[in-house]
Amino acid sequence: MRTVLLSALLAFSISTPVIAQSPEGKTSHALSLIGTPKYAADFKHLDYVNPNAPKGGEVKLYGVGGFDSLNPFIPKGDEAPGLGLVYETLMTSPMDDDTSEYGLIAESVEAPEDLSWVAFSLRAEAKWADGKPITAEDVAWSFEQIQKHGEPQMQLYYANVQKAEILSPRKVKFHFSGPRNRELPQIMGQLPVVQKAQWEKRGFDKTTLDPWTGSGPYRIAGLEANRFIVYERRADWWAKDLPINKGRYNFDRIRYDLYRDTTVTLEAFKSGQYDFRRENIARVWATGYDFPAVQQGLVKKVELPHERPSGLSGFVFNIRRAKFQDVRVRRALTLAFDYEWTNKTFFYGGYSRSSSYFENSDFAARGEPSAAELKLLEPFRDKLPKEVFGPAYQAPASDGSGQDRRNLREAARLLKEAGWDVKDGKLRNAKGDALDIEFLLSDPTYERIVAPWAQNLQRLGIAVTMRTVDSAQYVARIRGFDYDMIFSGWGQSNSPGNEQRSFFSSAAADNTSSSNWIGLKDPVVDKLIDAVIYAPDRDSLITATRALDRVLTWGQYLIPGWSLRADRIAYWDKFGLPPKTPKNGTDFMAWWIDPAKAAKLAGAKQQEKR
């Protein structure tokens, strides 16, 4: 799946920028979500880093799947992991203030009160790795190419960006169309910038395995497609002394090794083939780390709490398929999934059930709709489920037995009401079509979760198959909308906005690279997304997002999954860690190799070999 560009562009959304002060525009070092940025213009370094962290050493990381391209900006090919280390954006957000953006390539930013444009002044010292300056022409060309050839869903993200205008060699201005859009200045701050002269020759719309010249902290030092890629820290990196970067990017070399299977990755970690691992499987976290290196203190296992929004993931219905277009069918299948039993049996009780698309944030619907929410929802009352106007959605609970008879009886009733009856042992509609479901999976880990659920579905007369495919097949089938159900979801930020178009809008439903996995085409949802995007202030944004959440959740377009408000991390004890963890989670690029720990670890490993 595409990750680098999308994570850069879709990870954050914003509220009214702090710079919007006058028709002429006011210059600032930062944009802010909620008023004043955490860090003033004269800040020295981020609060959570060690500004004197030593540089040096090699860290080994891992990826799952393969890669055949070093172009992270287009929908073609599978990109190599870590390519975000090579390029930079105009601005960047630190892990302890994701509601703000601070200048990176851009020294300052300027916007008028009506937010009809934004202008960025580039740093004079900003240079490519070949020593040539980064210019406004590079910025404008990067935008135009990403808009034309980049991920198709970027067309939605940039829908209200009219054009890029070069004002001088170091100043570029983006003009906006449509109503006042509080997000657009910061969206353009997230723009990745590439060197026009180089990419014009190679073709921006083509995959490549030739290393390219970026402006970031690392260069590509070596690779073998589908097997590994190595990045080397640039001692001559132009931005190494910027306050936003102090104490970060401390490793001399970063190597990613690619593995085909998640089970193999754990065994590789145990044997010391790589150094740092985030664990996403509760069962593995509970039972898979009882090996000698942990017992001897050579591997550390920690849970680091975070405050970032969880979003929502789960088993997603493709409602492009006729069999899933009736909400009663979707509700019935949700009732047949025994989360309580699954959490107890497979997750060791390690998770909480999610019920909101904006879980763990102020934007999650709660209780009855407020008067402000009702003002948005009432015009669509005849088009919405009546439940939208009552208490916020909660995923159905079971008795934890794995085959809750009460829930299964209710599921059977809903299916019958929707026109499905058991005939010859199979659930069929009036046309005689059987209700069968294929779960398309990219990770065999989910097979054990689907299997007991499938037994419940089979008791209802539903035939179930599981198909686990490699990453290339998975991407191809997702892009072709060739699936019944997948396990997927949507990450959210501390201020939702334009990315909701890619997630849930009618325009994205037929976009082969969008994140509208559901295939949702609902004019009411489109209107509420606009209310989110064009919300004039934070309170209005919360209201609009909660209203959107109510409509989405009561639409029951997925079987809600689970979340954890902590990062599970295991690492070989060779690192120095920052004095504190930022609120939005671990910033691994603020870690460093501790020479004493590294020497002790190397000695212990050598002793073990003898």
C-alpha positions in Angstrom: 0.0 0.0 0.0 1.1 3.6 -0.6 2.3 5.1 2.7 5.0 7.8 2.6 3.2 10.6 0.7 -0.2 9.8 2.1 1.0 9.7 5.7 2.7 13.0 5.2 -0.3 14.7 3.7 -3.2 12.9 5.4 -1.8 12.7 8.9 -2.7 16.2 10.1 -5.5 18.7 9.6 -5.8 22.2 11.0 -8.0 25.0 12.3 -7.8 28.7 11.6 -4.1 29.6 11.2 -2.7 32.0 13.8 -1.2 34.1 11.0 -4.6 35.1 9.5 -4.6 38.7 10.7 -5.0 41.1 7.8 -6.1 41.3 4.1 -2.4 41.8 3.1 -1.2 38.8 5.1 1.0 38.6 8.1 4.3 36.7 8.3 4.9 34.1 10.9 7.3 31.2 11.7 4.4 28.8 12.3 0.8 27.9 11.6 -1.4 26.7 14.5 -4.6 24.7 14.9 -6.0 26.3 18.0 -4.4 29.8 18.4 -0.8 30.1 19.5 1.9 27.6 18.5 3.6 25.9 21.4 7.0 27.1 20.3 7.9 30.7 19.8 9.9 32.0 16.9 13.1 31.9 18.9 12.8 28.4 20.4 16.1 26.5 20.6 14.9 22.9 20.4 11.8 20.7 21.0 11.0 20.0 24.6 11.2 16.2 24.4 14.6 15.8 22.6 18.1 15.6 23.9 19.7 18.4 21.9 23.2 17.0 22.7 22.3 13.5 21.6 25.5 11.8 20.1 25.5 11.0 16.5 26.7 7.7 15.1 26.0 4.0 14.8 23.7 1.9 12.8 20.1 0.9 13.5 18.3 -2.0 11.8 14.6 -1.8 11.2 12.2 -4.0 9.3 9.3 -3.9 6.8 6.8 -6.5 5.7 6.2 -7.3 2.0 8.5 -6.0 -0.7 9.3 -2.9 -2.8 10.1 -2.2 -6.5 10.2 1.5 -6.6 11.9 4.5 -5.0 9.2 6.9 -6.1 6.8 7.4 -3.2 4.7 10.0 -4.9 2.7 8.1 -7.5 0.2 5.2 -7.3 2.5 2.9 -9.4 4.7 0.2 -7.8 5.4 -0.6 -4.2 7.6 2.0 -2.5 10.6 1.2 -0.3 10.2 1.9 3.4 11.9 5.0 4.9 11.8 7.2 1.8 10.5 10.1 4.0 14.1 10.4 5.3 15.2 11.6 1.8 12.8 14.4 1.1 11.5 17.4 3.1 8.3 19.4 3.3 7.8 23.1 3.4 6.8 22.9 7.1 6.6 20.1 9.7 4.8 19.2 12.9 6.5 17.9 16.0 5.2 15.0 18.0 4.3 17.2 21.0 2.4 19.8 19.0 0.7 18.2 16.0 -1.8 21.1 15.9 0.9 23.4 14.7 3.4 23.4 11.8 6.8 25.1 11.9 9.0 26.2 9.0 11.4 23.6 7.5 12.3 24.4 3.9 10.1 27.5 4.4 11.5 30.1 6.7 8.2 31.9 7.1 4.6 31.7 6.0 2.1 34.4 5.1 -1.7 34.4 4.6 -4.6 36.9 4.6 -7.6 37.0 6.8 -9.9 35.5 4.2 -7.4 32.6 3.6 -7.7 33.0 -0.2 -4.0 32.3 -0.5 -0.8 31.3 1.3 2.8 32.3 0.6 6.0 30.6 1.7 9.4 32.2 1.8 12.2 29.7 1.5 15.3 29.6 3.6 18.4 30.9 1.8 20.4 28.0 3.2 18.0 25.3 2.0 19.9 23.1 -0.4 19.6 19.8 -2.2 22.2 17.1 -1.4 24.1 18.1 -4.6 24.6 21.6 -3.1 22.1 23.4 -5.4 19.6 25.7 -3.8 15.9 24.8 -3.3 13.9 27.2 -5.3 10.3 28.4 -5.6 10.3 26.8 -9.0 11.1 23.4 -7.4 8.1 24.0 -5.0 5.6 25.0 -7.7 6.7 22.1 -10.0 6.5 19.6 -7.1 2.9 20.7 -6.4 1.9 20.6 -10.1 3.4 17.1 -10.6 1.8 15.6 -7.4 -1.5 17.2 -8.4 -1.3 15.8 -11.9 0.4 12.4 -11.4 0.4 11.7 -7.7 -2.0 9.6 -5.7 -5.5 10.1 -7.2 -7.0 10.9 -3.8 -4.7 13.9 -3.7 -6.9 15.5 -6.3 -9.6 15.6 -3.6 -7.1 16.9 -1.0 -6.0 19.7 -3.3 -9.5 20.3 -4.7 -9.5 24.0 -3.7 -5.9 24.8 -4.6 -6.2 26.8 -7.8 -2.6 27.4 -8.8 1.0 28.0 -7.6 2.6 31.3 -8.4 6.3 32.0 -8.3 6.9 35.4 -6.8 10.6 35.3 -6.6 13.4 32.7 -6.6 12.7 32.0 -2.9 9.0 32.8 -2.6 6.0 30.9 -3.8 2.3 31.6 -3.4 -0.7 29.2 -3.6 -4.1 30.6 -4.6 -7.3 29.0 -3.3 -10.8 28.8 -4.7 -14.1 28.2 -3.0 -15.3 29.2 0.5 -12.8 30.1 3.2 -11.0 26.9 4.0 -9.1 26.9 7.3 -7.0 23.9 6.3 -5.5 24.9 3.1 -2.5 26.9 4.3 -1.3 24.0 6.4 -2.1 21.5 3.8 0.3 23.3 1.5 2.9 23.4 4.3 2.8 19.6 4.2 3.8 19.6 0.5 6.9 17.3 -0.3 9.4 19.2 -2.4 11.6 17.5 -5.1 14.3 18.8 -7.4 12.7 19.8 -10.6 15.8 19.5 -12.8 16.4 15.9 -11.7 12.8 14.6 -11.7 12.0 16.2 -15.1 14.7 14.0 -16.7 13.6 10.8 -14.9 9.9 11.3 -15.3 7.8 12.1 -12.2 5.1 9.6 -13.2 7.5 6.7 -13.5 8.7 4.1 -11.0 12.4 3.9 -10.4 15.0 2.0 -8.5 17.7 4.6 -9.1 18.5 6.6 -5.9 17.6 10.3 -6.2 18.9 13.5 -4.7 16.7 14.9 -1.9 17.2 17.6 0.7 16.5 15.5 3.8 18.7 14.2 6.6 19.6 10.9 4.8 20.6 9.7 1.3 20.0 6.2 -0.2 23.3 4.3 0.3 22.4 0.9 -1.1 19.4 -1.4 -1.8 18.3 -4.7 -3.3 14.7 -4.6 -4.5 12.3 -6.5 -2.2 15.1 -7.3 0.2 16.7 -4.3 1.9 17.4 -0.6 1.7 20.1 1.4 3.5 20.1 5.1 4.3 23.2 7.1 5.3 23.1 10.3 7.4 24.3 13.4 5.6 26.9 15.2 7.5 26.4 18.1 5.2 22.6 18.3 5.7 21.7 21.9 5.4 18.9 21.7 8.1 20.8 19.8 10.9 21.0 22.9 13.2 17.5 24.1 12.8 15.7 24.1 16.2 13.0 21.8 14.8 15.7 19.2 14.0 18.0 19.5 17.0 18.5 16.2 18.8 16.9 14.2 16.0 18.2 12.0 13.1 21.1 10.8 15.2 21.8 7.4 13.5 24.6 7.3 10.9 23.0 4.5 9.1 19.4 3.1 9.0 18.8 -0.2 7.3 15.4 -1.7 6.5 15.2 -5.5 5.9 12.0 -6.8 4.2 10.2 -9.9 5.4 7.3 -11.7 3.8 5.5 -12.7 6.9 4.8 -11.1 10.3 5.6 -14.3 12.1 9.0 -14.4 10.6 9.6 -10.8 11.7 9.3 -11.7 15.3 11.7 -14.6 15.0 14.1 -12.2 13.3 13.9 -9.7 16.1 14.5 -12.4 18.7 17.7 -13.4 16.9 18.9 -9.8 16.8 18.4 -9.3 13.1 16.9 -5.9 13.7 16.8 -3.5 16.7 13.4 -1.9 17.2 9.9 -3.3 17.0 6.4 -1.9 17.5 4.1 -4.8 18.5 0.5 -4.6 17.3 -0.7 -8.0 18.3 -1.8 -8.4 21.9 -1.4 -12.1 22.0 2.2 -11.8 20.8 2.9 -9.0 23.3 1.5 -11.2 26.1 3.2 -14.5 25.1 5.8 -13.9 22.4 8.5 -12.0 24.3 9.5 -14.6 26.9 12.9 -15.4 25.4 16.4 -15.3 27.0 17.4 -11.8 25.8 14.3 -10.3 27.5 15.0 -12.3 30.7 18.7 -11.1 30.7 17.7 -7.5 30.2 19.3 -7.3 26.7 15.9 -6.6 25.2 13.6 -4.0 26.7 9.8 -4.3 26.5 7.8 -1.2 27.3 4.4 0.3 26.9 4.5 4.1 26.3 1.1 5.9 26.8 0.0 8.4 24.1 -2.9 10.8 23.7 -3.3 10.7 19.9 -6.7 10.0 18.4 -7.2 6.4 17.5 -9.5 6.7 14.5 -11.4 3.6 13.7 -10.5 0.2 12.2 -12.4 -3.0 11.7 -13.9 -5.3 9.2 -15.1 -3.0 6.4 -18.1 -3.8 4.2 -17.8 -3.1 0.5 -21.3 -1.7 -0.1 -20.6 -1.5 -3.8 -21.8 -5.2 -3.5 -25.6 -5.4 -3.5 -25.6 -7.9 -0.6 -24.3 -5.3 1.8 -26.4 -2.4 0.9 -29.1 -3.1 3.5 -28.1 -1.8 6.9 -30.0 -4.7 8.5 -27.6 -7.1 6.9 -24.6 -5.2 8.1 -26.1 -4.9 11.6 -26.7 -8.7 11.7 -23.2 -9.5 10.7 -21.9 -7.2 13.4 -24.0 -8.9 16.0 -22.5 -12.3 15.0 -19.0 -11.0 15.8 -18.3 -11.8 19.5 -15.7 -9.1 20.4 -15.8 -9.8 24.1 -14.8 -13.5 23.5 -12.2 -12.4 20.9 -10.6 -9.9 23.3 -10.5 -12.4 26.1 -9.3 -15.4 24.0 -6.9 -13.8 21.5 -6.0 -10.4 22.9 -5.6 -11.3 26.6 -8.0 -8.5 27.4 -5.5 -6.0 26.1 -7.8 -3.8 24.1 -10.9 -1.6 24.4 -13.7 -1.8 21.8 -14.0 1.2 19.5 -17.3 2.8 18.6 -16.4 6.0 16.9 -14.6 7.1 13.8 -12.8 9.7 16.0 -12.0 7.4 19.0 -10.0 8.9 21.8 -10.6 12.5 20.8 -13.0 15.4 21.4 -14.6 14.8 18.0 -16.2 11.5 19.0 -20.0 11.7 19.3 -21.2 11.3 22.8 -24.6 11.1 24.5 -27.6 12.7 22.8 -26.9 15.2 20.0 -26.4 18.8 21.1 -28.6 21.6 19.9 -25.8 22.6 17.5 -25.5 19.1 16.1 -29.3 18.8 15.7 -29.2 22.1 13.7 -26.9 20.3 11.2 -28.8 17.0 11.2 -32.5 18.0 11.2 -32.6 19.0 7.5 -31.8 15.4 6.7 -34.0 13.6 9.2 -36.0 11.8 6.6 -32.8 10.5 5.0 -31.1 9.2 8.2 -31.7 6.3 10.5 -33.8 7.4 13.5 -30.9 6.2 15.8 -28.8 9.2 14.6 -31.0 11.5 16.7 -30.6 9.4 19.9 -27.7 8.3 22.0 -24.3 7.9 20.3 -23.6 4.5 18.7 -22.0 1.8 20.8 -20.8 -1.4 19.3 -23.0 -4.3 20.4 -21.8 -6.3 23.4 -22.0 -10.1 23.8 -22.0 -12.5 26.7 -18.4 -13.5 25.8 -19.2 -17.1 25.1 -18.2 -16.9 21.4 -21.7 -17.9 20.3 -24.1 -15.6 22.1 -27.6 -17.0 21.3 -29.3 -13.8 22.0 -27.2 -11.9 19.5 -27.4 -14.6 16.9 -31.2 -14.8 17.2 -31.4 -11.0 16.7 -29.0 -11.4 13.7 -31.3 -14.0 12.2 -34.3 -11.8 12.7 -32.7 -8.9 11.0 -31.6 -11.0 8.0 -35.1 -12.4 7.6 -36.5 -8.9 7.8 -34.1 -7.9 5.1 -35.4 -10.7 2.8 -32.9 -13.5 3.5 -34.2 -17.0 4.4 -32.4 -20.3 4.9 -33.1 -22.7 2.1 -31.2 -26.0 1.6 -29.0 -24.9 4.5 -28.0 -21.7 2.9 -29.2 -18.1 3.4 -30.8 -16.9 0.2 -32.7 -13.9 -1.0 -35.9 -13.9 -3.1 -33.9 -14.4 -6.3 -32.3 -17.5 -4.8 -28.8 -15.9 -4.5 -26.8 -17.2 -1.6 -25.3 -14.8 1.0 -21.6 -15.7 0.9 -18.7 -13.6 2.1 -15.0 -13.6 1.2 -12.7 -12.0 3.7 -9.7 -10.5 1.7 -6.7 -10.4 4.0 -3.1 -9.3 3.6 -1.9 -10.6 7.0 -2.6 -14.2 8.1 -2.8 -12.9 11.7 -6.4 -12.0 11.1 -7.4 -15.5 10.0 -7.6 -16.7 13.6 -9.9 -13.7 14.4 -12.2 -14.4 11.4 -12.4 -18.2 11.9 -14.6 -18.3 15.0 -16.7 -15.4 13.6 -17.1 -17.5 10.5 -18.5 -20.3 12.5 -21.2 -18.0 13.9 -22.0 -16.8 10.3 -22.2 -20.3 9.1 -24.8 -21.1 11.8 -26.9 -18.3 10.2 -26.5 -20.0 6.8 -23.8 -17.7 5.5 -20.9 -19.3 3.6 -17.5 -17.8 4.5 -14.1 -18.0 2.8 -10.8 -16.4 3.8 -8.3 -15.4 1.2 -4.9 -14.2 2.4 -2.8 -12.8 -0.5 0.5 -11.1 -0.9 0.8 -7.3 -0.8 0.8 -6.8 -4.6 -2.3 -8.9 -5.1 -4.0 -7.2 -2.1 -3.3 -3.7 -3.5 -4.5 -4.7 -7.0 -7.8 -6.1 -5.6 -8.4 -3.1 -3.4 -7.8 -0.7 -6.3 -10.2 -2.8 -8.4 -12.9 -2.8 -5.6 -12.6 -6.6 -5.8 -13.5 -7.6 -2.3 -16.4 -8.3 0.0 -14.8 -7.4 3.3 -11.3 -6.3 4.4 -9.7 -5.3 7.7 -8.8 -1.7 7.4 -9.6 1.7 8.8 -9.0 5.4 9.0 -6.5 7.3 11.2 -7.6 10.6 12.5 -5.9 13.8 13.7 -6.5 16.3 16.4 -8.4 18.4 13.9 -10.3 16.5 11.1 -10.8 18.2 7.8 -10.1 17.8 4.1 -8.9 14.2 4.4 -12.5 13.2 5.2 -13.3 13.7 1.5 -10.8 10.9 0.6 -12.2 8.7 3.4 -16.0 9.0 2.9 -17.1 11.3 0.1 -19.1 10.3 -2.9 -16.4 11.7 -5.2 -13.9 9.3 -3.7 -16.1 6.1 -3.9 -15.0 5.4 -7.5 -11.5 6.6 -7.1 -9.3 3.5 -7.4 -6.7 4.9 -4.9 -8.9 6.6 -2.4 -9.5 5.5 1.2 -13.2 5.2 0.7 -13.0 1.4 1.3 -16.7 1.3 2.0 -17.8 2.7 -1.4 -19.9 5.2 0.4 -22.0 7.6 -1.7 -24.2 9.6 0.6 -25.2 13.2 -0.1 -25.8 13.8 3.6 -22.3 12.6 4.4 -20.9 14.9 1.7 -22.8 17.9 3.2 -21.4 17.1 6.7 -17.9 16.7 5.4 -18.2 20.2 3.9 -19.4 21.4 7.3 -16.3 19.9 8.9 -14.0 21.4 6.2 -15.5 24.9 6.3 -16.1 25.1 10.1 -15.1 28.6 11.1 -13.8 27.8 14.6 -12.9 24.9 16.9 -16.3 24.6 18.5 -18.0 24.5 15.1 -15.5 21.9 14.0 -16.3 19.7 17.0 -20.0 20.0 16.4 -19.7 19.1 12.7 -17.4 16.2 13.3 -19.6 14.7 16.0 -22.6 15.0 13.6 -20.6 13.3 10.9 -19.6 10.6 13.4 -23.2 9.9 14.3 -24.2 9.4 10.6 -21.2 7.2 9.9 -21.5 5.0 12.9 -25.2 4.4 12.7 -24.7 3.5 9.0 -22.8 0.5 10.4 -20.4 0.3 7.5 -17.9 -1.8 9.4 -17.7 -4.2 12.3 -15.8 -2.0 14.8 -12.4 -3.1 16.0 -10.3 -2.3 19.0 -7.7 0.2 20.1 -5.0 0.8 22.7 -3.9 4.1 24.2 -0.2 3.1 24.3 2.6 2.1 22.0 4.0 -1.4 22.6 7.7 -1.3 21.9 10.5 -3.8 22.2 14.1 -2.9 21.5 17.6 -4.3 21.9 19.2 -2.2 24.7 21.6 -0.1 22.7 19.7 3.1 22.7 19.6 6.4 24.6 16.0 7.7 25.0 14.8 11.3 25.2 13.9 12.6 28.7 10.1 12.2 28.0 7.7 10.8 25.4 5.7 13.3 23.4 2.0 13.2 23.8 1.4 11.8 20.3 3.6 8.8 20.7 7.2 7.7 20.4 9.5 9.7 18.1 12.1 7.1 17.3 14.1 9.6 15.3 14.8 11.4 18.6 16.6 8.2 20.0 20.3 7.6 19.6 22.9 4.9 20.0 24.4 4.9 23.5 28.0 3.8 22.9 28.3 2.2 26.4 25.1 0.2 26.0 26.0 -0.8 22.5 29.4 -2.1 23.6 27.8 -4.0 26.4 25.2 -5.5 24.2 27.8 -6.5 21.5 29.8 -8.2 24.3 26.9 -10.1 25.5 26.0 -11.3 22.0 29.6 -12.3 21.4 29.7 -14.2 24.7 26.5 -16.1 23.7 28.0 -17.3 20.5 31.0 -18.9 22.3 
